[in-house]
Amino acid sequence: MVPDIVSKNANSSGTNVGGFLGGLVGGGLGAAIGRSLSLNSSTADVILSITNVRTSEQQAMTEGHGDKTDIGFGIGGGLGGIGGFGGAGVSSYQRTAIGQVVVLAYIDAYTKLVGQMGGLPSAAAQDAPLRTLTMTRPGAMRTSPSEKGKVVRQLDPGMDLYPTGNTDGVWREVTDEDDNKGCVPNGSLAMAQ
């Protein structure tokens, strides 16, 4: 997966709506609002692509966009005609790190990429591959969970096998690299490292 930031702008637009609102309210309150309310917007655009490392061929590509608008608000005032005495200020966050907007853009691109690649199956946990097993000693893969089952093939120590998830007592159903399927005793298997 190759990430790429196409563009990012920590201050793509800024608007002081306080002046408009202050004019509507009028008086001292209108003047306070007029100096203290603002909107700032940040944007980012990114690209995620998946490239096959063996063939260097691009398999999929998506674009993502993130934006965030911050509202700033501040109030200041004085008491009893004594300028500055009793002054108070209230302020929300006015700017966020552009990194947050870039992350939103990557989440957008990744979500689109998952959909483009076919998404997740409805039973993702059940369809997830199980861990690889390794034969610890010589043995045989059999057609049924019994020593009397017909031998599908002989297995050597160190061979990798893939569990299907089915078990019967001390037997586990597995497949090999050639898609042969059969049963092997659990005592002959260990988790691959």
mmCIF file of the C-alpha atoms, coordinates in Angstrom:
data_MODEL
# 
_entry.id   MODEL 
# 
loop_
_atom_site.group_PDB 
_atom_site.id 
_atom_site.type_symbol 
_atom_site.label_atom_id 
_atom_site.label_alt_id 
_atom_site.label_comp_id 
_atom_site.label_asym_id 
_atom_site.label_entity_id 
_atom_site.label_seq_id 
_atom_site.pdbx_PDB_ins_code 
_atom_site.Cartn_x 
_atom_site.Cartn_y 
_atom_site.Cartn_z 
_atom_site.occupancy 
_atom_site.B_iso_or_equiv 
_atom_site.pdbx_formal_charge 
_atom_site.auth_seq_id 
_atom_site.auth_comp_id 
_atom_site.auth_asym_id 
_atom_site.auth_atom_id 
_atom_site.pdbx_PDB_model_num 
ATOM 1   C CA . MET A 1 1   ? 0.000   0.000   0.000   1.00 0.00 ? 1   MET A CA 1 
ATOM 2   C CA . VAL A 1 2   ? 1.417   3.361   -1.031  1.00 0.00 ? 2   VAL A CA 1 
ATOM 3   C CA . PRO A 1 3   ? 0.076   6.535   0.641   1.00 0.00 ? 3   PRO A CA 1 
ATOM 4   C CA . ASP A 1 4   ? 0.440   9.929   -0.990  1.00 0.00 ? 4   ASP A CA 1 
ATOM 5   C CA . ILE A 1 5   ? -0.712  13.374  0.159   1.00 0.00 ? 5   ILE A CA 1 
ATOM 6   C CA . VAL A 1 6   ? -1.974  15.296  -2.862  1.00 0.00 ? 6   VAL A CA 1 
ATOM 7   C CA . SER A 1 7   ? -2.721  18.548  -1.059  1.00 0.00 ? 7   SER A CA 1 
ATOM 8   C CA . LYS A 1 8   ? -3.248  19.918  2.417   1.00 0.00 ? 8   LYS A CA 1 
ATOM 9   C CA . ASN A 1 9   ? -4.242  23.368  3.497   1.00 0.00 ? 9   ASN A CA 1 
ATOM 10  C CA . ALA A 1 10  ? -4.376  24.260  7.179   1.00 0.00 ? 10  ALA A CA 1 
ATOM 11  C CA . ASN A 1 11  ? -6.298  27.453  6.450   1.00 0.00 ? 11  ASN A CA 1 
ATOM 12  C CA . SER A 1 12  ? -8.271  26.922  3.243   1.00 0.00 ? 12  SER A CA 1 
ATOM 13  C CA . SER A 1 13  ? -10.829 29.551  4.199   1.00 0.00 ? 13  SER A CA 1 
ATOM 14  C CA . GLY A 1 14  ? -11.534 31.896  7.031   1.00 0.00 ? 14  GLY A CA 1 
ATOM 15  C CA . THR A 1 15  ? -14.642 33.923  7.700   1.00 0.00 ? 15  THR A CA 1 
ATOM 16  C CA . ASN A 1 16  ? -15.442 36.396  10.412  1.00 0.00 ? 16  ASN A CA 1 
ATOM 17  C CA . VAL A 1 17  ? -19.203 36.036  10.726  1.00 0.00 ? 17  VAL A CA 1 
ATOM 18  C CA . GLY A 1 18  ? -19.157 38.013  13.942  1.00 0.00 ? 18  GLY A CA 1 
ATOM 19  C CA . GLY A 1 19  ? -19.236 41.339  12.079  1.00 0.00 ? 19  GLY A CA 1 
ATOM 20  C CA . PHE A 1 20  ? -22.464 40.379  10.330  1.00 0.00 ? 20  PHE A CA 1 
ATOM 21  C CA . LEU A 1 21  ? -24.071 39.064  13.518  1.00 0.00 ? 21  LEU A CA 1 
ATOM 22  C CA . GLY A 1 22  ? -22.834 42.055  15.518  1.00 0.00 ? 22  GLY A CA 1 
ATOM 23  C CA . GLY A 1 23  ? -24.487 44.408  13.045  1.00 0.00 ? 23  GLY A CA 1 
ATOM 24  C CA . LEU A 1 24  ? -27.778 42.581  13.460  1.00 0.00 ? 24  LEU A CA 1 
ATOM 25  C CA . VAL A 1 25  ? -27.666 42.712  17.278  1.00 0.00 ? 25  VAL A CA 1 
ATOM 26  C CA . GLY A 1 26  ? -26.322 46.269  17.584  1.00 0.00 ? 26  GLY A CA 1 
ATOM 27  C CA . GLY A 1 27  ? -25.143 48.130  20.709  1.00 0.00 ? 27  GLY A CA 1 
ATOM 28  C CA . GLY A 1 28  ? -22.389 46.978  23.051  1.00 0.00 ? 28  GLY A CA 1 
ATOM 29  C CA . LEU A 1 29  ? -23.294 43.289  22.722  1.00 0.00 ? 29  LEU A CA 1 
ATOM 30  C CA . GLY A 1 30  ? -23.192 43.593  18.941  1.00 0.00 ? 30  GLY A CA 1 
ATOM 31  C CA . ALA A 1 31  ? -19.732 45.141  19.134  1.00 0.00 ? 31  ALA A CA 1 
ATOM 32  C CA . ALA A 1 32  ? -18.473 42.259  21.317  1.00 0.00 ? 32  ALA A CA 1 
ATOM 33  C CA . ILE A 1 33  ? -19.887 39.649  18.958  1.00 0.00 ? 33  ILE A CA 1 
ATOM 34  C CA . GLY A 1 34  ? -18.490 41.507  15.965  1.00 0.00 ? 34  GLY A CA 1 
ATOM 35  C CA . ARG A 1 35  ? -14.917 41.098  17.212  1.00 0.00 ? 35  ARG A CA 1 
ATOM 36  C CA . SER A 1 36  ? -15.095 37.526  18.456  1.00 0.00 ? 36  SER A CA 1 
ATOM 37  C CA . LEU A 1 37  ? -16.818 34.978  16.184  1.00 0.00 ? 37  LEU A CA 1 
ATOM 38  C CA . SER A 1 38  ? -14.904 33.354  13.320  1.00 0.00 ? 38  SER A CA 1 
ATOM 39  C CA . LEU A 1 39  ? -14.862 30.218  11.143  1.00 0.00 ? 39  LEU A CA 1 
ATOM 40  C CA . ASN A 1 40  ? -11.673 28.559  9.852   1.00 0.00 ? 40  ASN A CA 1 
ATOM 41  C CA . SER A 1 41  ? -11.590 25.585  7.485   1.00 0.00 ? 41  SER A CA 1 
ATOM 42  C CA . SER A 1 42  ? -8.811  23.040  6.783   1.00 0.00 ? 42  SER A CA 1 
ATOM 43  C CA . THR A 1 43  ? -8.753  20.494  3.937   1.00 0.00 ? 43  THR A CA 1 
ATOM 44  C CA . ALA A 1 44  ? -6.601  17.595  2.758   1.00 0.00 ? 44  ALA A CA 1 
ATOM 45  C CA . ASP A 1 45  ? -6.671  15.275  -0.263  1.00 0.00 ? 45  ASP A CA 1 
ATOM 46  C CA . VAL A 1 46  ? -4.787  11.960  -0.367  1.00 0.00 ? 46  VAL A CA 1 
ATOM 47  C CA . ILE A 1 47  ? -4.336  8.922   -2.607  1.00 0.00 ? 47  ILE A CA 1 
ATOM 48  C CA . LEU A 1 48  ? -3.934  5.300   -1.499  1.00 0.00 ? 48  LEU A CA 1 
ATOM 49  C CA . SER A 1 49  ? -2.759  2.741   -4.000  1.00 0.00 ? 49  SER A CA 1 
ATOM 50  C CA . ILE A 1 50  ? -1.990  -0.956  -3.782  1.00 0.00 ? 50  ILE A CA 1 
ATOM 51  C CA . THR A 1 51  ? 0.903   -2.214  -5.869  1.00 0.00 ? 51  THR A CA 1 
ATOM 52  C CA . ASN A 1 52  ? 1.877   -5.847  -6.434  1.00 0.00 ? 52  ASN A CA 1 
ATOM 53  C CA . VAL A 1 53  ? 5.517   -6.008  -5.314  1.00 0.00 ? 53  VAL A CA 1 
ATOM 54  C CA . ARG A 1 54  ? 6.260   -9.009  -7.530  1.00 0.00 ? 54  ARG A CA 1 
ATOM 55  C CA . THR A 1 55  ? 5.037   -7.468  -10.774 1.00 0.00 ? 55  THR A CA 1 
ATOM 56  C CA . SER A 1 56  ? 5.159   -3.752  -9.792  1.00 0.00 ? 56  SER A CA 1 
ATOM 57  C CA . GLU A 1 57  ? 1.651   -3.518  -11.234 1.00 0.00 ? 57  GLU A CA 1 
ATOM 58  C CA . GLN A 1 58  ? -0.865  -1.220  -9.572  1.00 0.00 ? 58  GLN A CA 1 
ATOM 59  C CA . GLN A 1 59  ? -3.862  -3.248  -8.365  1.00 0.00 ? 59  GLN A CA 1 
ATOM 60  C CA . ALA A 1 60  ? -6.130  -0.523  -6.965  1.00 0.00 ? 60  ALA A CA 1 
ATOM 61  C CA . MET A 1 61  ? -6.182  3.219   -6.266  1.00 0.00 ? 61  MET A CA 1 
ATOM 62  C CA . THR A 1 62  ? -8.573  5.528   -4.397  1.00 0.00 ? 62  THR A CA 1 
ATOM 63  C CA . GLU A 1 63  ? -8.719  9.178   -3.458  1.00 0.00 ? 63  GLU A CA 1 
ATOM 64  C CA . GLY A 1 64  ? -9.759  10.484  -0.055  1.00 0.00 ? 64  GLY A CA 1 
ATOM 65  C CA . HIS A 1 65  ? -10.814 13.917  1.148   1.00 0.00 ? 65  HIS A CA 1 
ATOM 66  C CA . GLY A 1 66  ? -10.893 15.341  4.653   1.00 0.00 ? 66  GLY A CA 1 
ATOM 67  C CA . ASP A 1 67  ? -12.047 18.714  5.871   1.00 0.00 ? 67  ASP A CA 1 
ATOM 68  C CA . LYS A 1 68  ? -12.771 20.341  9.162   1.00 0.00 ? 68  LYS A CA 1 
ATOM 69  C CA . THR A 1 69  ? -14.261 23.684  10.086  1.00 0.00 ? 69  THR A CA 1 
ATOM 70  C CA . ASP A 1 70  ? -13.389 25.244  13.423  1.00 0.00 ? 70  ASP A CA 1 
ATOM 71  C CA . ILE A 1 71  ? -15.609 27.812  15.103  1.00 0.00 ? 71  ILE A CA 1 
ATOM 72  C CA . GLY A 1 72  ? -13.858 30.371  17.287  1.00 0.00 ? 72  GLY A CA 1 
ATOM 73  C CA . PHE A 1 73  ? -15.774 32.409  19.826  1.00 0.00 ? 73  PHE A CA 1 
ATOM 74  C CA . GLY A 1 74  ? -14.437 34.854  22.375  1.00 0.00 ? 74  GLY A CA 1 
ATOM 75  C CA . ILE A 1 75  ? -16.082 37.275  24.803  1.00 0.00 ? 75  ILE A CA 1 
ATOM 76  C CA . GLY A 1 76  ? -14.390 40.099  26.675  1.00 0.00 ? 76  GLY A CA 1 
ATOM 77  C CA . GLY A 1 77  ? -15.775 42.890  28.824  1.00 0.00 ? 77  GLY A CA 1 
ATOM 78  C CA . GLY A 1 78  ? -15.288 45.208  31.805  1.00 0.00 ? 78  GLY A CA 1 
ATOM 79  C CA . LEU A 1 79  ? -17.187 46.007  34.982  1.00 0.00 ? 79  LEU A CA 1 
ATOM 80  C CA . GLY A 1 80  ? -18.615 49.309  36.184  1.00 0.00 ? 80  GLY A CA 1 
ATOM 81  C CA . GLY A 1 81  ? -16.964 51.514  33.599  1.00 0.00 ? 81  GLY A CA 1 
ATOM 82  C CA . ILE A 1 82  ? -13.459 50.598  34.818  1.00 0.00 ? 82  ILE A CA 1 
ATOM 83  C CA . GLY A 1 83  ? -11.797 49.486  31.621  1.00 0.00 ? 83  GLY A CA 1 
ATOM 84  C CA . GLY A 1 84  ? -10.199 46.072  31.896  1.00 0.00 ? 84  GLY A CA 1 
ATOM 85  C CA . PHE A 1 85  ? -11.281 45.410  35.476  1.00 0.00 ? 85  PHE A CA 1 
ATOM 86  C CA . GLY A 1 86  ? -13.207 42.191  35.704  1.00 0.00 ? 86  GLY A CA 1 
ATOM 87  C CA . GLY A 1 87  ? -12.410 41.341  32.091  1.00 0.00 ? 87  GLY A CA 1 
ATOM 88  C CA . ALA A 1 88  ? -13.135 37.739  31.185  1.00 0.00 ? 88  ALA A CA 1 
ATOM 89  C CA . GLY A 1 89  ? -12.446 35.630  28.127  1.00 0.00 ? 89  GLY A CA 1 
ATOM 90  C CA . VAL A 1 90  ? -14.089 32.475  26.792  1.00 0.00 ? 90  VAL A CA 1 
ATOM 91  C CA . SER A 1 91  ? -12.653 30.704  23.794  1.00 0.00 ? 91  SER A CA 1 
ATOM 92  C CA . SER A 1 92  ? -13.228 27.378  22.091  1.00 0.00 ? 92  SER A CA 1 
ATOM 93  C CA . TYR A 1 93  ? -10.491 25.724  20.058  1.00 0.00 ? 93  TYR A CA 1 
ATOM 94  C CA . GLN A 1 94  ? -9.828  27.784  16.954  1.00 0.00 ? 94  GLN A CA 1 
ATOM 95  C CA . ARG A 1 95  ? -7.381  25.629  15.028  1.00 0.00 ? 95  ARG A CA 1 
ATOM 96  C CA . THR A 1 96  ? -6.713  21.907  14.952  1.00 0.00 ? 96  THR A CA 1 
ATOM 97  C CA . ALA A 1 97  ? -3.559  20.243  13.732  1.00 0.00 ? 97  ALA A CA 1 
ATOM 98  C CA . ILE A 1 98  ? -3.654  19.647  9.970   1.00 0.00 ? 98  ILE A CA 1 
ATOM 99  C CA . GLY A 1 99  ? -2.643  16.098  10.847  1.00 0.00 ? 99  GLY A CA 1 
ATOM 100 C CA . GLN A 1 100 ? -6.174  15.400  12.063  1.00 0.00 ? 100 GLN A CA 1 
ATOM 101 C CA . VAL A 1 101 ? -7.569  16.455  8.705   1.00 0.00 ? 101 VAL A CA 1 
ATOM 102 C CA . VAL A 1 102 ? -5.020  14.312  6.835   1.00 0.00 ? 102 VAL A CA 1 
ATOM 103 C CA . VAL A 1 103 ? -6.022  11.305  8.970   1.00 0.00 ? 103 VAL A CA 1 
ATOM 104 C CA . LEU A 1 104 ? -9.690  11.910  8.076   1.00 0.00 ? 104 LEU A CA 1 
ATOM 105 C CA . ALA A 1 105 ? -8.701  11.941  4.397   1.00 0.00 ? 105 ALA A CA 1 
ATOM 106 C CA . TYR A 1 106 ? -6.805  8.626   4.760   1.00 0.00 ? 106 TYR A CA 1 
ATOM 107 C CA . ILE A 1 107 ? -9.772  7.025   6.548   1.00 0.00 ? 107 ILE A CA 1 
ATOM 108 C CA . ASP A 1 108 ? -12.005 8.142   3.676   1.00 0.00 ? 108 ASP A CA 1 
ATOM 109 C CA . ALA A 1 109 ? -9.579  6.706   1.085   1.00 0.00 ? 109 ALA A CA 1 
ATOM 110 C CA . TYR A 1 110 ? -9.129  3.430   2.997   1.00 0.00 ? 110 TYR A CA 1 
ATOM 111 C CA . THR A 1 111 ? -12.896 2.934   3.320   1.00 0.00 ? 111 THR A CA 1 
ATOM 112 C CA . LYS A 1 112 ? -13.285 3.420   -0.426  1.00 0.00 ? 112 LYS A CA 1 
ATOM 113 C CA . LEU A 1 113 ? -10.337 1.079   -1.099  1.00 0.00 ? 113 LEU A CA 1 
ATOM 114 C CA . VAL A 1 114 ? -11.881 -1.736  0.974   1.00 0.00 ? 114 VAL A CA 1 
ATOM 115 C CA . GLY A 1 115 ? -15.109 -1.353  -0.996  1.00 0.00 ? 115 GLY A CA 1 
ATOM 116 C CA . GLN A 1 116 ? -13.228 -1.312  -4.307  1.00 0.00 ? 116 GLN A CA 1 
ATOM 117 C CA . MET A 1 117 ? -11.337 -4.490  -3.390  1.00 0.00 ? 117 MET A CA 1 
ATOM 118 C CA . GLY A 1 118 ? -14.595 -6.326  -2.674  1.00 0.00 ? 118 GLY A CA 1 
ATOM 119 C CA . GLY A 1 119 ? -15.149 -5.413  0.970   1.00 0.00 ? 119 GLY A CA 1 
ATOM 120 C CA . LEU A 1 120 ? -15.341 -7.830  3.845   1.00 0.00 ? 120 LEU A CA 1 
ATOM 121 C CA . PRO A 1 121 ? -17.435 -11.002 3.766   1.00 0.00 ? 121 PRO A CA 1 
ATOM 122 C CA . SER A 1 122 ? -20.569 -11.048 5.895   1.00 0.00 ? 122 SER A CA 1 
ATOM 123 C CA . ALA A 1 123 ? -18.975 -13.652 8.219   1.00 0.00 ? 123 ALA A CA 1 
ATOM 124 C CA . ALA A 1 124 ? -15.457 -12.184 8.321   1.00 0.00 ? 124 ALA A CA 1 
ATOM 125 C CA . ALA A 1 125 ? -14.438 -13.954 11.543  1.00 0.00 ? 125 ALA A CA 1 
ATOM 126 C CA . GLN A 1 126 ? -15.457 -17.356 10.164  1.00 0.00 ? 126 GLN A CA 1 
ATOM 127 C CA . ASP A 1 127 ? -13.832 -16.737 6.786   1.00 0.00 ? 127 ASP A CA 1 
ATOM 128 C CA . ALA A 1 128 ? -10.520 -15.589 8.287   1.00 0.00 ? 128 ALA A CA 1 
ATOM 129 C CA . PRO A 1 129 ? -7.654  -17.986 7.586   1.00 0.00 ? 129 PRO A CA 1 
ATOM 130 C CA . LEU A 1 130 ? -6.558  -20.171 10.461  1.00 0.00 ? 130 LEU A CA 1 
ATOM 131 C CA . ARG A 1 131 ? -2.921  -20.391 11.475  1.00 0.00 ? 131 ARG A CA 1 
ATOM 132 C CA . THR A 1 132 ? -0.596  -22.658 9.557   1.00 0.00 ? 132 THR A CA 1 
ATOM 133 C CA . LEU A 1 133 ? 0.302   -25.987 11.160  1.00 0.00 ? 133 LEU A CA 1 
ATOM 134 C CA . THR A 1 134 ? 3.542   -27.933 10.765  1.00 0.00 ? 134 THR A CA 1 
ATOM 135 C CA . MET A 1 135 ? 4.064   -31.698 10.887  1.00 0.00 ? 135 MET A CA 1 
ATOM 136 C CA . THR A 1 136 ? 6.305   -32.573 13.851  1.00 0.00 ? 136 THR A CA 1 
ATOM 137 C CA . ARG A 1 137 ? 6.939   -36.200 12.835  1.00 0.00 ? 137 ARG A CA 1 
ATOM 138 C CA . PRO A 1 138 ? 6.325   -38.468 9.833   1.00 0.00 ? 138 PRO A CA 1 
ATOM 139 C CA . GLY A 1 139 ? 2.679   -39.385 9.314   1.00 0.00 ? 139 GLY A CA 1 
ATOM 140 C CA . ALA A 1 140 ? -0.168  -39.733 6.856   1.00 0.00 ? 140 ALA A CA 1 
ATOM 141 C CA . MET A 1 141 ? -3.133  -37.644 5.802   1.00 0.00 ? 141 MET A CA 1 
ATOM 142 C CA . ARG A 1 142 ? -6.221  -39.883 5.818   1.00 0.00 ? 142 ARG A CA 1 
ATOM 143 C CA . THR A 1 143 ? -9.670  -39.643 4.231   1.00 0.00 ? 143 THR A CA 1 
ATOM 144 C CA . SER A 1 144 ? -11.429 -40.111 7.599   1.00 0.00 ? 144 SER A CA 1 
ATOM 145 C CA . PRO A 1 145 ? -10.543 -39.454 11.264  1.00 0.00 ? 145 PRO A CA 1 
ATOM 146 C CA . SER A 1 146 ? -9.257  -42.980 11.904  1.00 0.00 ? 146 SER A CA 1 
ATOM 147 C CA . GLU A 1 147 ? -6.081  -45.049 11.508  1.00 0.00 ? 147 GLU A CA 1 
ATOM 148 C CA . LYS A 1 148 ? -8.174  -47.252 9.236   1.00 0.00 ? 148 LYS A CA 1 
ATOM 149 C CA . GLY A 1 149 ? -8.979  -44.379 6.843   1.00 0.00 ? 149 GLY A CA 1 
ATOM 150 C CA . LYS A 1 150 ? -7.496  -44.531 3.359   1.00 0.00 ? 150 LYS A CA 1 
ATOM 151 C CA . VAL A 1 151 ? -4.168  -42.660 3.056   1.00 0.00 ? 151 VAL A CA 1 
ATOM 152 C CA . VAL A 1 152 ? -4.453  -39.511 0.947   1.00 0.00 ? 152 VAL A CA 1 
ATOM 153 C CA . ARG A 1 153 ? -0.702  -38.895 1.096   1.00 0.00 ? 153 ARG A CA 1 
ATOM 154 C CA . GLN A 1 154 ? 2.357   -39.354 3.284   1.00 0.00 ? 154 GLN A CA 1 
ATOM 155 C CA . LEU A 1 155 ? 3.514   -36.320 5.306   1.00 0.00 ? 155 LEU A CA 1 
ATOM 156 C CA . ASP A 1 156 ? 7.101   -35.475 6.261   1.00 0.00 ? 156 ASP A CA 1 
ATOM 157 C CA . PRO A 1 157 ? 8.261   -33.502 9.315   1.00 0.00 ? 157 PRO A CA 1 
ATOM 158 C CA . GLY A 1 158 ? 8.271   -29.746 8.633   1.00 0.00 ? 158 GLY A CA 1 
ATOM 159 C CA . MET A 1 159 ? 5.489   -29.838 6.025   1.00 0.00 ? 159 MET A CA 1 
ATOM 160 C CA . ASP A 1 160 ? 3.000   -26.969 6.292   1.00 0.00 ? 160 ASP A CA 1 
ATOM 161 C CA . LEU A 1 161 ? -0.686  -27.803 6.560   1.00 0.00 ? 161 LEU A CA 1 
ATOM 162 C CA . TYR A 1 162 ? -3.731  -25.534 6.765   1.00 0.00 ? 162 TYR A CA 1 
ATOM 163 C CA . PRO A 1 163 ? -6.571  -26.360 9.168   1.00 0.00 ? 163 PRO A CA 1 
ATOM 164 C CA . THR A 1 164 ? -10.141 -26.203 7.842   1.00 0.00 ? 164 THR A CA 1 
ATOM 165 C CA . GLY A 1 165 ? -11.569 -25.701 11.328  1.00 0.00 ? 165 GLY A CA 1 
ATOM 166 C CA . ASN A 1 166 ? -13.157 -29.158 11.532  1.00 0.00 ? 166 ASN A CA 1 
ATOM 167 C CA . THR A 1 167 ? -12.078 -31.573 14.271  1.00 0.00 ? 167 THR A CA 1 
ATOM 168 C CA . ASP A 1 168 ? -13.192 -35.022 15.365  1.00 0.00 ? 168 ASP A CA 1 
ATOM 169 C CA . GLY A 1 169 ? -11.781 -36.120 18.713  1.00 0.00 ? 169 GLY A CA 1 
ATOM 170 C CA . VAL A 1 170 ? -7.989  -36.118 18.396  1.00 0.00 ? 170 VAL A CA 1 
ATOM 171 C CA . TRP A 1 171 ? -8.120  -35.677 14.602  1.00 0.00 ? 171 TRP A CA 1 
ATOM 172 C CA . ARG A 1 172 ? -7.968  -32.405 12.709  1.00 0.00 ? 172 ARG A CA 1 
ATOM 173 C CA . GLU A 1 173 ? -9.033  -31.848 9.109   1.00 0.00 ? 173 GLU A CA 1 
ATOM 174 C CA . VAL A 1 174 ? -6.329  -30.072 7.079   1.00 0.00 ? 174 VAL A CA 1 
ATOM 175 C CA . THR A 1 175 ? -5.373  -29.194 3.516   1.00 0.00 ? 175 THR A CA 1 
ATOM 176 C CA . ASP A 1 176 ? -1.901  -29.095 1.991   1.00 0.00 ? 176 ASP A CA 1 
ATOM 177 C CA . GLU A 1 177 ? -0.268  -26.822 -0.598  1.00 0.00 ? 177 GLU A CA 1 
ATOM 178 C CA . ASP A 1 178 ? -1.793  -28.959 -3.394  1.00 0.00 ? 178 ASP A CA 1 
ATOM 179 C CA . ASP A 1 179 ? -5.332  -28.634 -1.950  1.00 0.00 ? 179 ASP A CA 1 
ATOM 180 C CA . ASN A 1 180 ? -5.414  -32.265 -0.805  1.00 0.00 ? 180 ASN A CA 1 
ATOM 181 C CA . LYS A 1 181 ? -7.816  -32.553 2.125   1.00 0.00 ? 181 LYS A CA 1 
ATOM 182 C CA . GLY A 1 182 ? -7.720  -35.102 4.890   1.00 0.00 ? 182 GLY A CA 1 
ATOM 183 C CA . CYS A 1 183 ? -7.391  -35.838 8.602   1.00 0.00 ? 183 CYS A CA 1 
ATOM 184 C CA . VAL A 1 184 ? -4.227  -35.841 10.702  1.00 0.00 ? 184 VAL A CA 1 
ATOM 185 C CA . PRO A 1 185 ? -3.840  -36.649 14.432  1.00 0.00 ? 185 PRO A CA 1 
ATOM 186 C CA . ASN A 1 186 ? -3.350  -33.523 16.595  1.00 0.00 ? 186 ASN A CA 1 
ATOM 187 C CA . GLY A 1 187 ? -0.289  -35.159 18.216  1.00 0.00 ? 187 GLY A CA 1 
ATOM 188 C CA . SER A 1 188 ? 1.579   -34.886 14.887  1.00 0.00 ? 188 SER A CA 1 
ATOM 189 C CA . LEU A 1 189 ? 0.914   -31.155 14.497  1.00 0.00 ? 189 LEU A CA 1 
ATOM 190 C CA . ALA A 1 190 ? 2.289   -27.927 15.944  1.00 0.00 ? 190 ALA A CA 1 
ATOM 191 C CA . MET A 1 191 ? 1.616   -24.261 15.177  1.00 0.00 ? 191 MET A CA 1 
ATOM 192 C CA . ALA A 1 192 ? 3.979   -22.998 12.477  1.00 0.00 ? 192 ALA A CA 1 
ATOM 193 C CA . GLN A 1 193 ? 6.367   -20.275 13.545  1.00 0.00 ? 193 GLN A CA 1 
# 
